[in-house]
Amino acid sequence: MYVLKGYYESVYNARWHHVVEVPGGEGMRMEVKEGKPPQPWTYRAVGYTLEKDDGVEQSGAERLRLMVLTSDKEWAYSWGWFKPIRDCYVNCEVERVWRIVKGDLTKWFSSHGRTDFEPRQRVLIGTPGIGKSMNAGSYLLYQLLQYDAEKLPVVLYVIGSKSFLLDKTSRTVTQYPTDEMSRSVISSLWQRGMKGYIIYDVAMKGTPPATTFAPPQWGMIVLTTPNENNFEGWRKHKGAAPIIINCPDRTDVKAMCFWEEHNGQVEEEEEKQAREQAKYWETVEERMDKVGPIPRCIFNESEYGIRLTAIGKAVKDINASNATDYMGVGRSKIWIDEYVSHTIVKFVRVQGVSGIEVGCNAPVSRSAMATITYHLTHMTPPVDVFNLLLHNSGCFLWVVFEYAGTAAFMNPHAVDIIQRKLTELQPEGRSRSRFSVLSDNPRGHPTRSQTLKKLSDNPARMNLECGVLYLPAVRNFPLVDALFFMQSPRKTLFGLQTTTAGGHHTQTSTVRLFKERVASYFNGWEEFARDMTWEIIYVQHADSTPIIDWQRCDDSANLTEAENREIAAFWGEKVHQYQVTVTAEM
């Protein structure tokens, strides 16, 4: 054992900054501010857990996107590493973990001195590489040090073979080997009547905690990947409740980029700084489109290259017998580590029937989703992706809704139901209704998929084929999430847009960009597109707000008056719109 001088004060007195999104001339822009945010995130009870309450955010007001705590002597996660980590990123998911643990502490210390009261044990589960160890673990440590020292005098942080005892009375950090900590130190503290809380990080390929690691009168949270070998024995023995932490979302990652590029330059350098930040974000966003919102990979070029290669290899290992483990299907074993590669799936929080949060797998990115679908639909015999998604027990439709909503159009049984359930949306002034071409020729639906790769990667042009579902590999593809074509009874482009909102209007500039993108992918597009009508199908699930009105195509400030007029006329004359609700019962 030895004392780490100055480390307690470094963590306890960590400096605060926060990143906010504020209204600007061209939408929203990021700003870094010192100190704690005046308006932290708000959470509401959902079942037996908490979720962020987006309803309290005011339109047009600045929005908190990220909090950053800086410890000069690093955080416990990196103590002893060759690479110091001084910044702890706190997004709404990390804050949510603390709020849940804080609620447990409140119940614990409201037990009126009962000696038989056992505090709630927790297991924090998340996708590898998203920062649950560094960020969630470090933030829990910080907040536990701020907690009333008389009620909670000691906090332990355990990671692999290293353990750290943080004593609030002496304000010291003492390092022990983990086996000594579990064998004698914790027992000694407990026998002296002290209460403590343990953060136990099951490091990569680490050892799960022994069921006797801590006395039942102490609080404890285990940080782990979804590999049940890391925690399930301990969880069952302790009756520990899960906390599922989602991957950071796109805005979280953008705020991280902004913070990393922020360096306090003087005003005359702000324009250059803004250009550099935009370029950095563009690079990170492109990586995220391919490997998912995994900070370990998208902020490190070497890790990104390794992950990209691993994704390609993992897809080749998918077959009909194991495909469900990659595609959002909750099962009795949440992460089949023996053969499921975590490179192409992420772990997503859903609320179970009992109101307790549970997790399931989903494709880590849109690119991975498109690649998996292509692989499965080109097998011999081809795999029915829609049936795979929805007709296995435990599937949560909304998690993979974009995936399932488009895959439904490759399933003949689902198409038979869809073509009967299509509801036409008509603009004012259009008196005649028209059945969808899909209703007239349901057997013309796509039976396999093809990926539309990012145009900046210079993909070779392809011959346009009917009976193929084209899936863009990029998240921000304009206008639609997928498309396919039919020749009979009319030459028709089908654009599929999955949405949960009650409206999904577009702009003339988006329509023009869609036309340009599609023309760049296919040989002979100009000839094929002549005299072709469009059908836009808004695909929703049962919990969505149904779209019941014609979806407008509004003028864009980026186009001339004549261009706006031409595209608006095309939208009103050549485009037909339909809505359909996709359910697991199809």
N, C-alpha and C positions, 0 to 999 in steps of 0.2 A: 504494500500500500504506500501511496505517497500523495501529498497535498499539491494541488495545482493552484499556484498562487495567482490571485487576480481573476480567476475564471468565474467565480460566483458573481462578483460585481459586474463583470462584463455581460453576463446573461441577464442578470436582474435589472441592470440599467441600460438595456438595449435601446438604441435610438429608433424612433418611429419616423417613417415617411408614408405617404399614401399617394396612389395614382388615381386620378379621377378623369372621367370623360365629360367634357363640357361642350355646349353648343358652340359651333364656329361658323365661319362663312360658308364652308362646304360640308355641312353636316356636323359630325362630332369630332373633337380632337382631344388628345391626351394632355394632361398636365401633372407634374409632380409637385406635391406640397409637403412641407415639413410637419411633423407632429402626428398625433392621432387624428383620425377623421372625425369631424363633428357629428356626422350622421352615419353610424355603423349600420351594417345590414340588419334587417328585421327577419325573424323566423316565426313560423306558426306551427302549431301541433297538427300532425297528420297521422292518424292512427296512434301508434305508440312511439312515434319518432317526431323529428322536426324537419321542416323544409323551408327554404328561403321564401319570404313573402314578397313577391314582385309587385303586388297590388299597391303597396305603399309608396312606390317610386313615382315622383311627379314628372309629368311630361315637360321637357324643356329645361329641367333642372340638372345640375351636374350629378353624375352618378359615380359612386365609389366602385372601382374595378379591382384594386389590389392594395394591400398593406404590406410594407416592407419593414422588418425589424433587423437592425444591424448590430452585431456583437463583435467588438474589436478583436477579441480572443477566440473568434469562431463560435460555432455551436457544438454541442456534445457529439453530434453525428460525425463531425470531422476531426474531433480532438485526437491527435496522434497521427493523422493522415499527412501525406506529403503535400496535398492540395487543400489549403484552408478555404472554408466556406463561411463567409461573414454575413451574407444576406439571407434572411428567412422570408420566403414569399407566402403571404397569407391571402388566399382568395376566399370566396364565400363558402367553398367546400371545407377548407381547413378551419375557418371560423365555426362552421356548423359542428365539427367534431368537438371543439372546445365547449360549445354551448351544451351539448349533450352530456359531456363529462362534468361540466359545472352543475348541471341539474342533478347528476348522481351525487356529487359532493354535498349539495344542499340537503338532499334526503338523508344522507349519511349523518351529517352533523345536526340534523333536526330530530334524531332518534332519541333525544333527551337522555343521553348517557347510558343507554341500554348496552350492556356488555355483550349481549348475544346478537346484536345487529351486524349483519355482514354486508358491506358495501357492494354495489353492483360491479361485477367484473365485465370487461369489454374486450372485444377483438376488432381491430380496425383493419379492414380488408380493401385492397385496391390494386389496380393494374401495376405491374412492375414498371419502374422508371418515371412515375408521375410526381414523385416528391413526397410521398406520405411519410417516409422515414425522416428526411431532412426537414421538410416544412411542417407537416402535422406534428411530428415528434418534437421538434424544436419549439414550436408554438405552445404545445401542451406544457413543456418544461418551463417556458417563460411564465405562462399564466399560473401554473401550480406554485412557482416561487412567489408570485404576487399574492397568493391566497393566504388567509389568516394563519400566521405562524403558530399561534397557540393551539389551533385546531389541527393543523397539519404541519408538524415541525420538520419533517424530512421528506425529500423526494429522491427517488432512485431512477437512474437512467442506465439501461442495460442494452448493449449492442455487441453481439458476438461474444468474444472472450473478455471484453472490457466492461466494467461496471463503475458507475460514478455515484457517490453518495453526496447529495447536496444538503447540507445542514443549515437550516435557516437561523438557528440560534448563534452559531459561530460564524455564519456566512462564509463557509468554506466548501470546496469541492475536493473529495478524496477519492482517488482511483483504487479499485481492487480488482483482482482477477474474478471473473464471474463465479467460478466454483467456490471461492472463499466467501464471496458476498452471500451466496445462497446457503452455504454450510454453517456460517457462524455470525456474520454481521447482522443480517436481518433478524435472526433469532434473538440476538442480544438486545437489539433495539426494541423488539416486541416485548421481551421479558421486562424491560424497564418501563413498559406502559406507553411507549411512543407510538403514534399513528403515522403512517406514511402512505405514499402513493408511488407505484412503480410503472415506469414506461419501459416495456420490454420489446425491443426491436429484433425480430427474427431476421437477421441479415441474410443477404443472398446465400443460398445453400446453408443457412444457419441451423441452429439446434432449437427445437421448440422448448418452451419452458417446462420444467418438471411440475407435476401437479402439486408438489410440496414446496415449490420455490418460495412462496410467500404465505404468511398466515392469512386465514380467511377474513380477519378483521382489518386487513389492509386493502386499499383500492389498487386495481391493476388493469392496465390496458396493453394488449399485445398488438404490435404493428406487423402486418404480414401481407404477402401476396395471396392470391386465392388458392394456392396449393394447400390442400387440406392436410398434407403430411406435416405442415409447419405449425398447425394449431389445433386440429380437431380433437385430439385426445385431451388436451388441456381444456378446451372450450366445453366439452361434454361434462368433464369432471367438475368444473366450476360453474356450469350453467351460465357461461358468459354470453352476453347479448352482442350481436354483430352491429358494427357501424360500417356501412359501405361508402367509400369515398369515390366519387366520380372523377374522371379525367378532367383537367382544366378545359374550359371552353375556349373558343377562338378569341374572345375579347380578353380573357385572362392572359392568354399567351401574348397577345398584342401589348397588353400593359407591362408584361415582363420584359418584352423587347424594348419598350419605351424606357423603362427604368434602367436597363442595362446600357442603353445608349445615352442616357441622361448624365451629363457631367458638369453642369453648372457653368456653361460657357456664357460669355458676355453677350449683350444684345445683338451686336453687329455680326456675331457668328451664328445667330439662330437659324438663318436660312440654310446655311451649309449643314448645320446639325439636323434640320428637318429633312434634308435630302438624304443624308446618311441613315437616319432612322427609317425613312421610307424604304430604302434599299435593303436594310437589314431585315425589316419586317417582311418584305417581299420574298427574301430568301427563306426565312423561317416558315412563312405561310406555304410556300411551294413544298418544303419538306413535310409539313404537317398534312398536306393533301395526300401524300403518298404513304407515310408511315404512321399517321395519326397524331393526336395531341399528347405526345410523350416527351416531356422536356429533356430527358436524358439523351434522346436521339436528335431532336430538332435543333438543339442549341450547340451540338457538337458535330462537326463535319465528319470526323472519323466514325463516330457511333452511328450517324445517319447512313453512311455507306454500308456499314456492317448490317444494319437493320434492313436496308433495302434488299441486299443480297439474301438475307435470311427469309424475307417475305416470299421471294420467288421460289426458294427451296421448299418452304412450308406449303405453298399452294399445291405443289406437285405431289405432296404426301396426302392430300385430301382425297377421300373416296366416298362412295355411297354409305359405307358403314360408320364413318366417323364425322361426316359433314355437319351433323346437327350441333356438334360441340363448338363450331365456329360461328354459329348463326343465330344467337339470341335465344337459344332454347334452354330454359332452366331445367336442371336435372338433379337427381339426388346427390351426385358428386358434382360440385360446382365448377371444378377446373380439372379436367382429366389430364394431369401433368405428364403422364407416361407418353402420350402421343400428341396432345394438342399443343401447338406452338403458340406461345403468348405473343409472338411477333405480329400476328394478324388478327388478334382479338383484343378487345378491351372489356373490362368488368363494369357493368352498369347497375346502378341502384334502382330497384323497383319495390313497390309496396306489396307485400304478400297478402293473402286473403285474411290472415289473422291480424293485419295491421302492423306487423313487424317487418322492417326492411330486410330485403333479401337481394341477391345479385344474380345476374345472368350474363352470358357472353354475347357480344355483338361484334361485327366487323370493325376493326380499329379505324378505318378510314373509308371514304367513298371509293378510292382507288382499289383498296383491298376487296370491298364489296363487289365491284365490277369484275375484278380478276377472279374471285372465287366463283361468281356466277358463270363467267365464260368457261372456266375449267369444268364445272359440273355439267353444264349443258352441252359440252362437246365430248363427254365421255360416252362409251358404248356399253350398255344403252345410256342415253342421257338421263341425268337426275332431275326429277321434278322439284325445283327449288321451292315453289310455293307450298306444295304438299309437305315438304321437309320442314318448312318453317312453322306451319300452322297446325299440323296434324300429329305433333308430338306433345306429350304431356308437359305442362309447365311453361308454355311459351307466353311471353308478354308481348302482345302485338305492337304496342306503341314503341317499344325499344327498337324494333326492326321494321317499323312501319314503311319507311321509304323503300326498304328492300322488298318487303312483302307486297306492298302496293303495286310495285312495278312487275315483280315476279308473277303476280296473279294473272297477267296477260299472256303468260306462257303455259298456263294450265288449262286444258280444254274444258274441264268441269267448271272451273271458276269463270272462264269466259262465257260459258252458257248462262250462268247466273248474272254476270255483269251486263251482258248485252240486253237482258230483260229488265235490269234495274236502272239503266241509264236514264237520267232525267235531263231533258234538254233545257238549256238556259238561253233565252232569246232576248235580243236587244229591242228597245222600243222601235216600233215601226215595221218590224219584220212579222208579217202576218202568217206566213206558212211555216209549219213545223216540218222537221225532216228527221227520219230515222237515221241513226248512225250507220255508217258502212259496216261497222262491226256487227250490228244487228242483222243486216242483210246477208253477211258472209262471215259468220263466227268461226268457220274453219280456216279462215285466212289469218288467224292470229299468229304471232311469232312463236316459234318452237325452240329457238336457241338464242344466245346473246352474242354481242360483239362489243368490245370496248372502244370508245372514242378517246384516244389518248390526248394528252395535252399538246396543243398545236405548237407550243414553243419547243417541244421535243422533235419537231419535224417528222411526224409519222407519214408513211407513204399513203397516197390516196387509194381508196378502195372502191370496188364496184358496189353500187347500191343494190341491196337484195331485199325483196319482200320476205316476210316470214322470219325476220331477224329483229330482236329487241336491241337497240343501240343504247348502251349505258355510258354516259360521260364519266371519265375518271376523275374529273375535277369537280369541286364542290360548287363553284360559282358559274357553272354553265348557264347561259341565259335562257330564260323563259320556261324550260321544262327539265324534269329529272330523267326522262328517258323518252325515246321515240321509236316508232316503227312505221312501215309503209305497207299499203295494200294497193293492188292494181284493179281489183274487181269488187263490186260493180262500178266504182269510180276510183280514179287515181287519187289517193288520199295520204296525207301525212298525219300521223297520230302523235300528238305530244301529250305525255303523261306528267301531270304535276301533282305530287303528293303534298297535302297541306291539312293542318288541323284548324286553320282559321276560317272564319265565316266569309272572308273576302280575300282575293288574291289578284288585284288589279295589276296591270303592267304599264309600260311606257313605250312610245314609238321607238325610242333609241334601243330598247331591249329587243324589240321585234327585229329591227334592222341588224343588230349584232347577232341574233340567232340565225338569220338568213345567211350572213357572212360566214359564220362558223360552220354551218352545215355544208355550204358550198365548198368550203376548204377541205372537207373530208372525202367527198365523193367525186368519182369520175363522171362526166356527162351530166352534172347537176342541172345546168341551165335547160337542157333538153327535157330531162325528166320532170323538172318543176313546172314546166309550161302546162297550163290548164289544170293544175293540181289544187284540190281544196284541202283545207286544214280542219282537223278536229282536235280540239284541246279537251282532254278529259281530266277533271279535277277529282283526284282519288283521295277519299277520306276514310277514317275509321269511325266506329260507333260513338266514341266519346268526343268527336270533333264537332265544332259548330258548323252545321251543314251550309254549304253555299247554295243559295236559292235564286240569285240574280245574275244577270249577264255581267261578266267581268270586263271592265273598261280597259281601253288602251289610251292612256292620257298623253297629251303632247309633252315633248321633252325640250328643255331649254337648250340642249346641245345640238338640236336640228333646226333647219330653216323652216319657215312657215309652209313652204311648198312640200318639203320632205315630211313634215308632220301630217299634212293633209293627205298625201299619197298613202302613207302607211295606215293612217286612221281609216281611210276608205277601204283599203285591203282588209283590215281587221273586221270591219262591219259587213263586208260583202263575201269574202272568201273563207272566213273562219266560222266554224260552228262549235259550240261549247256544250259540254255535258258534265254532269256530276254523278258520282257513284260512291257508295259506301262499301268498303271491303271488310268482311268479318271472318273470324276463324271458322265459322260454320260453313263456309263455301266449299 
